[in-house]
Amino acid sequence: QVQLVESGGGLVQPGGSLRLACAASVSIFNFGTMGWYRQAPGKQRELVATITGGGSTNYAESVKGRFTISRDNAKKALYLQMNSLKPEDTAVYYCNARGIIAGDFWGQGTQVTVSS
């Protein structure tokens, strides 16, 4: 059974940095596109960034130049480096992985709060 477990969230001041990690229970070679999504209170879940198996990346306009997504096949992990954080980045961040053959998997989420 595929499990995705996020970590690295927390409380940070505006302008600070956090690095989120998503650990998979299976080899991430099983996945095509992986990504990070977020959901703020009262808002719909939105895409933050995605990365394909070949390493191509895509970012939401609101995070371009500040966030970097990466994947480490050997460690079975997906990462999101977040710099220059803003209060509007506050949300629950979710890891997503789409199976090459089938399946769309989600983690349980990790809270990121940007506040002074």
ChimeraX commands (.cxc) that place a marker at each C-alpha (Angstrom):
marker #1 position 0.00,0.00,0.00 radius 0.5
marker #1 position 1.32,3.40,-0.94 radius 0.5
marker #1 position 1.82,5.85,1.89 radius 0.5
marker #1 position 3.11,9.41,1.69 radius 0.5
marker #1 position 4.20,11.13,4.90 radius 0.5
marker #1 position 4.97,14.84,4.98 radius 0.5
marker #1 position 7.25,16.54,7.48 radius 0.5
marker #1 position 9.01,19.84,7.97 radius 0.5
marker #1 position 6.09,22.17,8.55 radius 0.5
marker #1 position 5.96,24.64,11.40 radius 0.5
marker #1 position 5.81,28.27,12.44 radius 0.5
marker #1 position 8.18,30.68,10.73 radius 0.5
marker #1 position 8.48,34.46,10.55 radius 0.5
marker #1 position 7.89,36.32,7.30 radius 0.5
marker #1 position 10.99,36.17,5.16 radius 0.5
marker #1 position 12.05,32.88,6.68 radius 0.5
marker #1 position 12.57,29.46,5.13 radius 0.5
marker #1 position 11.28,25.94,5.57 radius 0.5
marker #1 position 12.00,22.68,3.80 radius 0.5
marker #1 position 9.16,20.23,3.48 radius 0.5
marker #1 position 9.80,16.55,2.88 radius 0.5
marker #1 position 7.50,13.78,1.69 radius 0.5
marker #1 position 8.61,10.22,2.34 radius 0.5
marker #1 position 7.11,7.48,0.21 radius 0.5
marker #1 position 6.62,3.88,1.32 radius 0.5
marker #1 position 7.50,2.58,-2.15 radius 0.5
marker #1 position 10.03,3.46,-4.80 radius 0.5
marker #1 position 9.11,6.76,-6.41 radius 0.5
marker #1 position 10.09,5.28,-9.75 radius 0.5
marker #1 position 6.48,4.03,-9.59 radius 0.5
marker #1 position 5.30,7.60,-9.89 radius 0.5
marker #1 position 5.19,9.97,-12.80 radius 0.5
marker #1 position 4.37,13.47,-11.73 radius 0.5
marker #1 position 4.72,14.31,-8.05 radius 0.5
marker #1 position 3.74,17.57,-6.49 radius 0.5
marker #1 position 2.91,19.80,-3.59 radius 0.5
marker #1 position -0.50,21.36,-3.06 radius 0.5
marker #1 position -1.76,23.59,-0.28 radius 0.5
marker #1 position -5.07,24.53,1.28 radius 0.5
marker #1 position -5.61,27.63,3.35 radius 0.5
marker #1 position -8.60,27.99,5.69 radius 0.5
marker #1 position -11.78,28.67,3.74 radius 0.5
marker #1 position -10.06,28.18,0.39 radius 0.5
marker #1 position -9.81,25.39,-2.16 radius 0.5
marker #1 position -6.75,23.23,-2.44 radius 0.5
marker #1 position -4.33,24.69,-4.96 radius 0.5
marker #1 position -1.28,23.54,-6.83 radius 0.5
marker #1 position 2.05,24.81,-5.52 radius 0.5
marker #1 position 4.58,22.92,-7.63 radius 0.5
marker #1 position 4.98,19.71,-9.60 radius 0.5
marker #1 position 7.90,17.69,-10.90 radius 0.5
marker #1 position 7.83,14.94,-13.50 radius 0.5
marker #1 position 9.84,11.75,-13.46 radius 0.5
marker #1 position 12.19,13.40,-15.92 radius 0.5
marker #1 position 12.71,16.38,-13.64 radius 0.5
marker #1 position 10.60,18.99,-15.40 radius 0.5
marker #1 position 9.08,21.42,-12.93 radius 0.5
marker #1 position 6.05,23.65,-12.82 radius 0.5
marker #1 position 5.23,26.32,-10.24 radius 0.5
marker #1 position 2.28,28.43,-9.27 radius 0.5
marker #1 position 2.90,32.06,-10.17 radius 0.5
marker #1 position 2.65,33.05,-6.52 radius 0.5
marker #1 position 5.67,30.94,-5.53 radius 0.5
marker #1 position 7.93,31.24,-8.56 radius 0.5
marker #1 position 11.42,32.33,-7.60 radius 0.5
marker #1 position 10.83,31.52,-3.93 radius 0.5
marker #1 position 10.04,27.79,-3.84 radius 0.5
marker #1 position 11.99,24.88,-5.32 radius 0.5
marker #1 position 10.65,21.38,-5.77 radius 0.5
marker #1 position 12.93,18.36,-6.06 radius 0.5
marker #1 position 12.81,14.59,-5.83 radius 0.5
marker #1 position 15.37,12.04,-4.68 radius 0.5
marker #1 position 14.69,8.62,-6.15 radius 0.5
marker #1 position 17.27,6.90,-3.95 radius 0.5
marker #1 position 15.70,8.29,-0.78 radius 0.5
marker #1 position 12.15,7.80,-2.04 radius 0.5
marker #1 position 11.44,11.41,-1.20 radius 0.5
marker #1 position 9.96,14.62,-2.54 radius 0.5
marker #1 position 11.04,18.00,-1.22 radius 0.5
marker #1 position 9.86,21.58,-1.26 radius 0.5
marker #1 position 12.35,24.28,-0.33 radius 0.5
marker #1 position 10.44,27.41,0.61 radius 0.5
marker #1 position 12.28,30.72,0.92 radius 0.5
marker #1 position 11.12,34.29,1.50 radius 0.5
marker #1 position 7.95,33.03,3.07 radius 0.5
marker #1 position 4.94,35.32,3.28 radius 0.5
marker #1 position 1.88,35.25,5.54 radius 0.5
marker #1 position -0.20,34.28,2.51 radius 0.5
marker #1 position 1.82,31.06,2.24 radius 0.5
marker #1 position 0.14,29.88,5.44 radius 0.5
marker #1 position -1.71,26.65,4.67 radius 0.5
marker #1 position -1.71,22.91,5.07 radius 0.5
marker #1 position 0.70,21.51,2.49 radius 0.5
marker #1 position -0.01,18.15,0.89 radius 0.5
marker #1 position 2.24,15.80,-1.04 radius 0.5
marker #1 position 0.76,14.15,-4.13 radius 0.5
marker #1 position 2.01,11.34,-6.34 radius 0.5
marker #1 position 0.47,9.96,-9.50 radius 0.5
marker #1 position 1.19,6.37,-10.37 radius 0.5
marker #1 position 2.69,5.68,-13.78 radius 0.5
marker #1 position 0.19,2.87,-14.27 radius 0.5
marker #1 position -2.63,3.97,-11.97 radius 0.5
marker #1 position -3.42,5.70,-8.72 radius 0.5
marker #1 position -3.45,9.18,-7.27 radius 0.5
marker #1 position -1.98,9.29,-3.78 radius 0.5
marker #1 position -2.02,11.95,-1.07 radius 0.5
marker #1 position -0.26,12.51,2.21 radius 0.5
marker #1 position -1.98,13.64,5.38 radius 0.5
marker #1 position -0.63,17.19,5.17 radius 0.5
marker #1 position 1.70,19.35,7.21 radius 0.5
marker #1 position 0.85,22.78,8.58 radius 0.5
marker #1 position 2.91,25.79,7.57 radius 0.5
marker #1 position 2.24,29.03,9.43 radius 0.5
marker #1 position 3.99,32.25,8.49 radius 0.5
marker #1 position 3.52,34.87,11.15 radius 0.5
marker #1 position 5.42,37.36,13.22 radius 0.5
marker link #1:1,2 radius 0.2
marker link #1:2,3 radius 0.2
marker link #1:3,4 radius 0.2
marker link #1:4,5 radius 0.2
marker link #1:5,6 radius 0.2
marker link #1:6,7 radius 0.2
marker link #1:7,8 radius 0.2
marker link #1:8,9 radius 0.2
marker link #1:9,10 radius 0.2
marker link #1:10,11 radius 0.2
marker link #1:11,12 radius 0.2
marker link #1:12,13 radius 0.2
marker link #1:13,14 radius 0.2
marker link #1:14,15 radius 0.2
marker link #1:15,16 radius 0.2
marker link #1:16,17 radius 0.2
marker link #1:17,18 radius 0.2
marker link #1:18,19 radius 0.2
marker link #1:19,20 radius 0.2
marker link #1:20,21 radius 0.2
marker link #1:21,22 radius 0.2
marker link #1:22,23 radius 0.2
marker link #1:23,24 radius 0.2
marker link #1:24,25 radius 0.2
marker link #1:25,26 radius 0.2
marker link #1:26,27 radius 0.2
marker link #1:27,28 radius 0.2
marker link #1:28,29 radius 0.2
marker link #1:29,30 radius 0.2
marker link #1:30,31 radius 0.2
marker link #1:31,32 radius 0.2
marker link #1:32,33 radius 0.2
marker link #1:33,34 radius 0.2
marker link #1:34,35 radius 0.2
marker link #1:35,36 radius 0.2
marker link #1:36,37 radius 0.2
marker link #1:37,38 radius 0.2
marker link #1:38,39 radius 0.2
marker link #1:39,40 radius 0.2
marker link #1:40,41 radius 0.2
marker link #1:41,42 radius 0.2
marker link #1:42,43 radius 0.2
marker link #1:43,44 radius 0.2
marker link #1:44,45 radius 0.2
marker link #1:45,46 radius 0.2
marker link #1:46,47 radius 0.2
marker link #1:47,48 radius 0.2
marker link #1:48,49 radius 0.2
marker link #1:49,50 radius 0.2
marker link #1:50,51 radius 0.2
marker link #1:51,52 radius 0.2
marker link #1:52,53 radius 0.2
marker link #1:53,54 radius 0.2
marker link #1:54,55 radius 0.2
marker link #1:55,56 radius 0.2
marker link #1:56,57 radius 0.2
marker link #1:57,58 radius 0.2
marker link #1:58,59 radius 0.2
marker link #1:59,60 radius 0.2
marker link #1:60,61 radius 0.2
marker link #1:61,62 radius 0.2
marker link #1:62,63 radius 0.2
marker link #1:63,64 radius 0.2
marker link #1:64,65 radius 0.2
marker link #1:65,66 radius 0.2
marker link #1:66,67 radius 0.2
marker link #1:67,68 radius 0.2
marker link #1:68,69 radius 0.2
marker link #1:69,70 radius 0.2
marker link #1:70,71 radius 0.2
marker link #1:71,72 radius 0.2
marker link #1:72,73 radius 0.2
marker link #1:73,74 radius 0.2
marker link #1:74,75 radius 0.2
marker link #1:75,76 radius 0.2
marker link #1:76,77 radius 0.2
marker link #1:77,78 radius 0.2
marker link #1:78,79 radius 0.2
marker link #1:79,80 radius 0.2
marker link #1:80,81 radius 0.2
marker link #1:81,82 radius 0.2
marker link #1:82,83 radius 0.2
marker link #1:83,84 radius 0.2
marker link #1:84,85 radius 0.2
marker link #1:85,86 radius 0.2
marker link #1:86,87 radius 0.2
marker link #1:87,88 radius 0.2
marker link #1:88,89 radius 0.2
marker link #1:89,90 radius 0.2
marker link #1:90,91 radius 0.2
marker link #1:91,92 radius 0.2
marker link #1:92,93 radius 0.2
marker link #1:93,94 radius 0.2
marker link #1:94,95 radius 0.2
marker link #1:95,96 radius 0.2
marker link #1:96,97 radius 0.2
marker link #1:97,98 radius 0.2
marker link #1:98,99 radius 0.2
marker link #1:99,100 radius 0.2
marker link #1:100,101 radius 0.2
marker link #1:101,102 radius 0.2
marker link #1:102,103 radius 0.2
marker link #1:103,104 radius 0.2
marker link #1:104,105 radius 0.2
marker link #1:105,106 radius 0.2
marker link #1:106,107 radius 0.2
marker link #1:107,108 radius 0.2
marker link #1:108,109 radius 0.2
marker link #1:109,110 radius 0.2
marker link #1:110,111 radius 0.2
marker link #1:111,112 radius 0.2
marker link #1:112,113 radius 0.2
marker link #1:113,114 radius 0.2
marker link #1:114,115 radius 0.2
marker link #1:115,116 radius 0.2
view
